[in-house]
Amino acid sequence: MLSELSIKNYALIDALQVQFDSGFSTITGETGAGKSVLLGGLALVLGKRVDFSQINDISRKCIIEASFNIEYFNLKSFFKTNDLDFESITILRREILPSGKSRAFINDSPVNLSLLAGLGEQLIDIHSQQQTQELINDDFQFHVLDALAQNDTSIEAYQHLLKTYKSTQKKLVELNASKLQSQNDADYHTFLLNELIEVNLQSIDLELLEVEYNTLNNVELIQAELTLANQIISSEDLGTASNLISLKQVFHKLTHTSSTYQSLSDRIQSISIELDDIFNEIESEQSKLDINPSRLSEIDTILKKVHDLFSKHNVNSVQALIDIQSELELKVDSLASLEAAIIAAENALESQVKQLDTAASVIHKRRKSEVLKLIKQLETILTDLGMPNARFKIELIQIDTYLYNGKDHLDFLFTANKGSQFLPLKKAASGGELSRIMLAIKSILSNYQQLPTIMFDEIDTGVSGEIAHKMASIMEQMSLSMQVFSITHLPQIAAKGQSHFKVYKEDIGETTVTALKKLSNEERVLEIAQMLGGKEVSDSAVAHAQQLLN
């Protein structure tokens, strides 16, 4: 419940602080006294956007603060989810700075405006004449029927299934799009892959192949040069080996004359051994040489294919081609895996459809079971509110479309007069009738769910006399389970309040300000008497006021 409201520097309010009681409170005041200003300030602290033209003194901060007793409203989860400290007396505060910036707080913790509004919606329902138009809104009509049907848990479960279903639908669309693209690319990817497989890249050592190619391509030249090298070494007259033998003999003799030459002799001996080894290796290489045109052609073909693939794929190594081959294998194989994923998604979707249909059917049956009960309650209350011929027809039809709250199409049809055809509310009910219907619905809802504090802003427009008494009785009955405010011009309603507040203007120096005060019993008598007979209060008006209050 709203326990205290403080407004500073907003419109005609300079500084206002007022405490409220539980139960039924009425607020009265002359037209233009500032009731709309009071509601505007309250709306700001509940998260409404700022209209800076409403700030009275732009050089000072505007502060609006509201205290709520939320001990019994099951809001601890909201505070935990949003990382806020829970207090049974929770304070919402809104500050509008001279710079134009706005700040919001919950229990002194800074919050964004959407969070403030989210909590505000769960604490107080300011019901204006404009909000009466919610009656013609499908969402509100479903809300009413679902409240009676206690459908909250069922709708929550349905919405979870619907979210999963839509996710699977989206996934299936994406998979089919990928499959179509893969099918378009499959032939080309397969062609590229087969080109790479045909070359057998894993068996290719490009460096060795190029060496072998160069050898086979120059085998005659190599043979001739190796033969010449052999001759240079082994020729009997001028060969290197023959000369080296003579050189060895020279130094062998010298070593007998002096040990100084032993080192040179040893080095010549080493050269002789190395030369013999070179000669043997040349002979070995000569033995390996083979003129093999077919092998040369084979290598030439492989090298040409590899270099063509280098050019086609814009790479310069066999390993890069191997990596591309792996990627192509994945792309070619992906079509099969996509088809498997599509089948799995289609099966999942089929299962989810069955679950959704079952959940939607539960919601529909619960709603259907409450239709006649809701009609009866509405017609009973409206009879008391001076609409004895009011009749409702609520049509609930299952459709094939999955909506956010089930698979139902809902029509609230109404007629206020005997013999008239049933029409949608927006066509069949006047503004005054809509107000009474809304009051009836709010009254019914209060029996089925824990509503927040509710403030009716002139819901009694267009009624008087006994109907006003009935409306007041309904609001008084509602106040047994919740805090109810009624901003009213009717003395019959004002007198029903357990507490009575008056909005008024007063001049302070050169400034007119709006104020709000709680009336004493004597002040209530005077206020209601003036509402009955005008400012010139007669004895009969006072007596009538006392009668209403009693």
C-alpha positions in Angstrom: 0.0 0.0 0.0 1.0 3.6 -0.6 1.8 4.9 2.9 3.4 8.3 2.2 3.9 10.7 -0.7 6.2 13.7 -0.9 6.4 16.1 -3.9 8.7 19.1 -4.1 8.8 21.7 -6.9 6.4 20.1 -9.3 3.9 22.2 -11.3 1.9 24.2 -8.7 3.2 22.1 -5.8 6.0 23.7 -3.9 6.3 21.2 -1.1 3.7 18.5 -0.2 4.0 15.6 2.2 1.1 13.4 3.1 0.5 10.1 4.8 -2.2 7.6 3.7 -4.1 4.9 5.4 -5.1 1.4 4.3 -8.7 0.8 3.2 -10.8 3.3 1.1 -9.6 6.9 0.8 -11.4 9.6 -1.2 -9.9 12.7 -2.8 -12.0 15.7 -3.6 -11.4 19.3 -4.8 -12.8 21.9 -7.1 -12.1 21.6 -10.8 -8.6 23.1 -11.5 -7.5 22.7 -7.9 -4.7 20.4 -8.9 -5.9 16.8 -8.8 -4.2 16.1 -12.1 -1.0 17.7 -10.8 -1.1 15.2 -7.9 -1.6 12.3 -10.3 1.2 13.6 -12.6 3.7 13.7 -9.7 2.7 10.2 -8.6 3.1 9.0 -12.2 6.6 10.4 -12.3 7.7 8.4 -9.3 6.2 5.3 -10.9 8.5 5.7 -14.0 6.6 8.1 -16.4 8.7 10.2 -18.7 9.4 13.8 -17.6 7.5 16.8 -19.0 10.0 19.5 -18.1 7.3 22.2 -18.6 5.8 20.9 -15.4 8.9 21.8 -13.3 7.9 24.9 -11.4 11.3 26.4 -10.6 13.9 25.2 -13.1 16.7 26.5 -10.9 15.8 23.9 -8.2 15.7 20.2 -8.1 12.3 18.5 -8.4 12.0 15.5 -6.0 9.1 13.1 -5.7 9.2 10.3 -3.2 6.7 7.5 -2.5 6.8 5.0 0.4 5.0 1.6 0.0 4.4 -1.1 2.5 5.1 -4.2 0.4 5.6 -6.8 3.1 2.7 -9.0 1.8 3.1 -8.5 -1.9 5.5 -11.5 -2.8 8.0 -9.1 -4.4 11.2 -10.5 -2.9 12.0 -12.4 -6.1 11.7 -9.1 -8.1 14.3 -7.5 -5.8 16.6 -10.5 -5.9 16.4 -10.8 -9.7 17.3 -7.1 -10.0 20.0 -7.2 -7.3 18.2 -4.8 -5.0 17.9 -4.8 -1.2 14.4 -5.8 -0.2 12.7 -3.6 2.5 9.2 -4.1 3.7 8.8 -0.3 3.6 10.2 0.4 0.1 10.9 4.0 -1.1 10.7 5.0 -4.7 12.3 8.3 -5.5 12.6 10.4 -8.7 14.8 13.5 -9.0 14.8 15.9 -11.9 17.9 18.1 -11.8 18.2 21.7 -13.0 20.4 20.4 -15.8 17.5 18.5 -17.1 18.8 15.1 -16.1 16.6 12.6 -14.4 17.6 10.1 -11.7 15.6 7.2 -10.2 16.1 5.3 -7.0 14.6 2.3 -5.2 15.6 2.2 -1.5 18.4 4.6 -2.4 19.9 2.3 -5.0 20.2 4.1 -8.4 18.0 2.3 -11.1 17.0 2.9 -14.7 13.6 4.2 -15.5 12.3 0.9 -16.9 13.1 -0.9 -13.7 11.4 1.8 -11.7 8.3 1.5 -13.9 8.4 -2.3 -13.7 8.2 -2.1 -9.9 5.7 0.7 -10.0 3.3 -1.4 -12.1 3.2 -4.0 -9.3 2.5 -1.5 -6.6 -0.2 0.9 -7.8 -2.7 1.0 -10.6 -3.8 4.6 -11.5 -7.0 4.1 -13.3 -7.9 7.1 -15.4 -10.8 7.6 -17.8 -8.3 7.1 -20.6 -7.4 3.6 -19.2 -11.0 2.6 -19.3 -10.4 2.2 -23.0 -8.3 -0.9 -22.0 -11.7 -2.7 -21.8 -11.8 -2.9 -25.6 -8.3 -4.3 -25.8 -8.0 -8.0 -26.4 -5.0 -8.3 -24.0 -7.0 -6.8 -21.2 -10.0 -9.0 -21.9 -7.8 -12.1 -21.9 -6.2 -10.9 -18.6 -9.6 -10.8 -17.0 -10.7 -14.2 -18.1 -7.4 -15.8 -17.3 -7.5 -14.3 -13.8 -10.7 -16.1 -13.1 -9.4 -19.3 -14.7 -6.2 -19.1 -12.6 -4.3 -19.6 -15.9 -1.0 -17.9 -14.9 1.0 -21.1 -14.5 -0.5 -22.7 -17.6 0.2 -19.7 -19.7 3.8 -19.5 -18.4 4.3 -23.1 -19.3 2.8 -22.5 -22.7 4.9 -19.5 -23.4 8.1 -21.5 -22.5 7.0 -24.1 -25.0 6.2 -21.4 -27.6 9.7 -19.9 -27.2 11.3 -23.3 -27.8 9.0 -24.0 -30.8 9.8 -20.7 -32.4 13.5 -21.3 -31.8 13.2 -24.7 -33.5 11.3 -23.1 -36.4 14.0 -20.5 -36.9 16.7 -23.2 -36.8 14.8 -25.3 -39.3 14.5 -22.4 -41.7 18.2 -21.7 -41.4 19.1 -25.4 -42.0 16.9 -25.6 -45.1 18.5 -22.4 -46.4 22.0 -23.9 -45.7 20.9 -27.2 -47.4 19.7 -25.3 -50.5 23.0 -23.4 -50.7 25.0 -26.6 -50.1 23.1 -28.3 -52.9 23.9 -25.4 -55.3 27.6 -25.6 -54.3 27.8 -29.4 -54.0 28.7 -30.2 -57.6 31.4 -27.5 -57.8 32.9 -28.5 -54.4 32.9 -32.2 -55.4 34.7 -31.3 -58.7 37.4 -29.4 -56.8 37.7 -32.1 -54.3 38.2 -34.8 -56.9 40.9 -32.8 -58.6 42.8 -32.7 -55.3 42.2 -36.4 -54.5 43.4 -37.4 -57.9 46.8 -35.9 -57.4 47.2 -37.8 -54.1 48.8 -34.8 -52.3 49.7 -36.7 -49.2 52.3 -38.8 -51.2 53.9 -35.8 -52.9 57.3 -34.4 -51.8 57.6 -31.5 -54.1 61.3 -30.9 -53.5 62.3 -34.5 -54.2 60.1 -34.6 -57.3 61.7 -31.5 -58.7 65.2 -32.9 -58.1 64.3 -36.2 -59.8 62.7 -34.3 -62.7 65.8 -32.2 -63.2 68.0 -35.3 -63.0 66.0 -37.3 -65.6 65.6 -34.2 -67.8 69.5 -33.8 -67.9 70.6 -37.4 -67.7 72.9 -37.4 -70.8 74.6 -34.2 -69.7 75.1 -35.5 -66.2 76.4 -38.9 -67.6 79.0 -37.1 -69.8 80.2 -34.8 -67.1 80.5 -37.6 -64.5 82.5 -39.6 -67.1 84.8 -36.6 -67.7 85.2 -36.2 -63.9 86.1 -39.9 -63.7 88.7 -39.5 -66.4 90.2 -36.4 -64.7 90.8 -38.5 -61.6 91.8 -41.9 -63.1 93.8 -41.0 -66.2 97.1 -42.9 -66.1 99.2 -40.1 -67.5 97.6 -36.9 -66.4 95.0 -38.0 -64.0 94.7 -36.5 -60.5 95.1 -39.9 -58.8 98.3 -40.6 -60.7 99.8 -37.2 -59.9 98.7 -37.6 -56.3 100.6 -40.9 -56.1 103.7 -39.2 -57.4 103.2 -36.4 -54.8 102.9 -38.9 -52.0 106.2 -40.6 -53.0 108.0 -37.2 -53.0 106.9 -36.4 -49.5 107.4 -40.0 -48.3 111.1 -39.5 -49.2 111.3 -36.1 -47.5 110.0 -37.4 -44.3 113.0 -39.7 -44.1 115.3 -36.7 -44.3 113.3 -34.5 -41.8 110.3 -34.9 -39.7 109.3 -31.3 -40.7 107.6 -32.8 -43.8 105.5 -35.4 -41.9 102.5 -33.1 -41.6 102.4 -32.3 -45.3 102.8 -36.0 -46.0 99.8 -36.8 -43.8 97.6 -34.2 -45.4 98.5 -35.5 -48.9 97.5 -39.0 -47.6 94.2 -37.6 -46.5 93.6 -36.0 -49.8 94.3 -39.3 -51.5 91.8 -41.1 -49.4 89.1 -38.4 -50.0 89.9 -38.6 -53.8 89.4 -42.3 -53.8 86.0 -41.8 -52.0 85.0 -39.2 -54.5 85.9 -41.5 -57.4 83.9 -44.3 -55.9 80.9 -42.1 -55.4 81.1 -40.8 -59.0 81.0 -44.4 -60.2 78.0 -45.1 -57.9 76.1 -42.1 -59.3 76.9 -43.2 -62.8 75.5 -46.6 -62.0 72.3 -45.0 -60.8 71.7 -42.9 -63.9 69.0 -44.3 -66.1 67.4 -42.8 -69.1 63.6 -43.2 -68.2 61.3 -41.1 -70.5 58.1 -42.6 -69.0 59.1 -41.6 -65.4 60.2 -38.2 -66.7 56.7 -37.8 -68.3 55.0 -39.0 -65.2 56.8 -36.5 -62.9 56.2 -33.7 -65.4 52.5 -34.5 -65.4 52.4 -34.4 -61.5 54.3 -31.2 -61.3 52.1 -29.5 -63.9 48.9 -30.6 -62.0 50.3 -29.3 -58.7 51.4 -26.0 -60.1 48.0 -25.6 -61.8 46.3 -26.3 -58.4 48.6 -23.7 -56.8 47.4 -21.1 -59.4 43.7 -22.1 -59.1 43.6 -22.0 -55.3 46.1 -19.1 -55.0 48.5 -21.0 -52.7 52.1 -22.0 -53.0 52.6 -25.2 -50.9 51.3 -28.7 -51.0 50.3 -28.4 -47.3 48.0 -25.5 -48.2 46.3 -27.7 -50.9 45.9 -30.5 -48.3 44.2 -28.0 -46.0 41.9 -26.9 -48.8 41.1 -30.6 -49.5 40.1 -31.1 -45.9 37.8 -28.0 -46.1 36.2 -29.3 -49.2 35.6 -32.7 -47.7 33.8 -31.1 -44.8 31.6 -29.0 -47.2 30.8 -32.1 -49.3 30.0 -34.1 -46.2 28.0 -31.3 -44.7 25.1 -31.9 -47.0 24.5 -35.3 -45.4 24.9 -33.9 -41.9 22.5 -31.1 -42.8 19.9 -33.5 -43.9 20.3 -35.4 -40.6 20.0 -32.1 -38.7 16.8 -31.2 -40.7 15.2 -34.5 -39.9 16.0 -34.1 -36.2 14.6 -30.5 -36.2 11.4 -31.6 -38.0 10.9 -34.4 -35.4 11.5 -32.0 -32.6 9.0 -29.5 -34.1 6.4 -32.2 -34.5 6.8 -33.1 -30.8 6.7 -29.5 -29.8 3.5 -28.9 -31.8 1.8 -31.7 -29.8 3.0 -30.2 -26.5 1.8 -26.7 -27.5 -1.6 -28.0 -28.6 -2.0 -29.8 -25.3 -0.9 -26.7 -23.3 -3.2 -24.5 -25.4 -6.1 -26.9 -24.9 -5.7 -26.7 -21.1 -5.8 -22.9 -21.2 -8.8 -23.0 -23.5 -10.7 -25.4 -21.2 -10.0 -23.3 -18.1 -11.2 -20.2 -19.9 -14.3 -21.8 -21.2 -15.2 -23.0 -17.7 -15.2 -19.4 -16.4 -17.1 -17.6 -19.2 -20.6 -18.1 -17.8 -19.4 -17.3 -14.3 -17.8 -14.0 -15.5 -20.9 -13.0 -17.4 -23.1 -13.7 -14.4 -20.9 -11.6 -12.1 -20.7 -8.7 -14.5 -24.4 -8.6 -15.1 -25.2 -8.8 -11.4 -22.9 -5.9 -10.5 -24.0 -3.8 -13.5 -27.7 -4.3 -12.5 -26.8 -2.7 -9.1 -25.0 0.1 -11.1 -28.2 1.1 -12.9 -27.7 -1.1 -16.0 -30.4 -3.8 -15.4 -30.6 -4.7 -19.1 -26.8 -5.1 -19.6 -26.0 -8.4 -21.2 -22.7 -9.9 -22.2 -21.8 -12.6 -24.7 -18.2 -13.9 -24.5 -17.2 -15.9 -27.6 -14.1 -18.0 -27.2 -13.0 -19.9 -30.3 -9.9 -22.0 -30.8 -7.9 -21.1 -33.9 -4.9 -22.7 -35.6 -2.5 -19.8 -34.9 -0.1 -20.0 -31.9 -0.6 -16.6 -30.1 1.5 -15.4 -27.1 -1.2 -16.6 -24.7 -2.7 -19.7 -26.4 -4.7 -20.5 -29.5 -8.0 -18.6 -28.7 -9.8 -15.8 -30.4 -11.8 -13.8 -27.9 -14.8 -11.5 -28.5 -16.4 -9.5 -25.6 -19.8 -8.7 -27.0 -22.3 -6.4 -25.1 -25.7 -4.8 -25.3 -27.1 -2.3 -22.8 -30.7 -2.5 -23.9 -33.4 -5.2 -24.4 -33.9 -6.1 -28.0 -30.5 -4.7 -29.2 -28.0 -6.9 -30.9 -24.7 -7.8 -29.3 -21.8 -5.7 -30.5 -18.1 -5.4 -29.5 -17.7 -3.2 -26.4 -16.2 -0.3 -28.3 -19.3 0.0 -30.5 -22.0 -0.9 -27.9 -21.0 0.9 -24.7 -20.9 4.6 -24.0 -18.1 6.2 -22.0 -20.1 6.2 -18.8 -21.1 2.6 -19.4 -17.5 1.6 -20.0 -16.5 3.2 -16.6 -19.1 1.2 -14.8 -18.1 -2.0 -16.6 -14.5 -1.4 -15.7 -15.4 -0.8 -12.1 -17.3 -4.1 -12.1 -14.3 -5.9 -13.6 -11.8 -4.4 -11.2 -14.2 -5.5 -8.4 -14.3 -9.1 -9.7 -10.6 -9.2 -10.2 -10.0 -8.2 -6.6 -11.6 -11.5 -5.5 -9.2 -13.6 -7.7 -5.8 -12.0 -7.5 -3.8 -9.7 -5.2 -4.1 -6.4 -6.9 -1.9 -3.4 -6.1 -3.1 -0.2 -4.7 -5.7 1.2 -7.1 -6.6 4.8 -7.7 -9.8 5.6 -9.6 -9.6 9.0 -11.3 -13.2 10.2 -11.7 -14.5 6.7 -12.7 -17.9 8.0 -11.5 -18.2 10.5 -14.4 -21.7 10.6 -15.8 -23.4 8.9 -12.8 -25.2 10.3 -9.7 -27.7 9.5 -7.0 -28.3 5.9 -6.1 -25.8 4.6 -8.7 -23.1 6.7 -7.1 -24.0 5.0 -3.8 -23.6 1.6 -5.5 -20.2 2.5 -7.0 -19.0 3.7 -3.6 -20.2 0.5 -2.0 -18.2 -1.5 -4.6 -15.1 0.4 -4.0 -15.6 0.1 -0.2 -15.9 -3.6 -0.6 -12.7 -3.8 -2.7 -10.9 -1.9 0.0 -11.4 -4.8 2.4 -8.6 -6.6 0.6 -6.6 -3.7 -0.9 -5.9 0.0 -0.7 -8.4 2.0 -2.8 -8.3 5.7 -3.7 -11.1 7.5 -5.5 -10.7 11.0 -7.0 -14.3 12.1 -7.2 -16.8 14.9 -7.6 -19.7 13.0 -6.1 -20.6 13.5 -2.4 -22.0 10.0 -2.2 -18.6 8.5 -3.0 -16.6 11.0 -1.0 -18.6 10.2 2.1 -17.8 6.5 1.9 -14.1 6.9 2.3 -12.5 5.9 5.6 -10.2 8.8 5.0 -11.0 12.0 3.0 -8.3 14.2 1.4 -8.9 17.6 -0.2 -6.9 19.1 -3.0 -7.0 22.9 -3.0 -5.2 26.0 -4.2 -4.0 28.8 -2.0 -2.1 32.0 -2.5 1.2 32.4 -0.7 2.5 35.9 -1.3 2.6 36.4 -5.1 2.4 32.6 -5.8 -0.5 30.2 -6.1 0.3 26.7 -4.9 -1.6 23.4 -4.8 -1.9 21.7 -1.5 -3.4 18.4 -0.1 -4.7 17.8 3.4 -6.5 15.1 5.3 -9.9 16.4 6.5 -11.1 16.1 10.0 -14.7 15.0 10.7 -15.9 18.6 10.9 -14.1 19.5 7.7 -15.5 16.5 5.9 -19.1 17.6 6.8 -18.3 21.1 5.4 -16.6 19.7 2.2 -19.5 17.3 1.4 -22.1 19.9 2.2 -20.4 22.2 -0.3 -20.3 19.4 -2.9 -24.1 19.0 -2.3 -25.1 22.7 -2.4 -22.3 24.9 -3.3 -20.2 27.3 -1.3 -23.2 28.8 0.4 -23.7 26.0 2.9 -27.3 25.6 4.1 -28.4 23.7 7.2 -30.1 21.1 5.0 -26.9 20.5 3.0 -25.0 20.0 6.3 -27.7 17.7 7.5 -27.6 15.7 4.3 -23.8 15.6 4.5 -24.0 14.2 8.1 -26.5 11.7 6.9 -24.2 10.5 4.1 -21.2 10.3 6.5 -23.3 8.2 8.9 
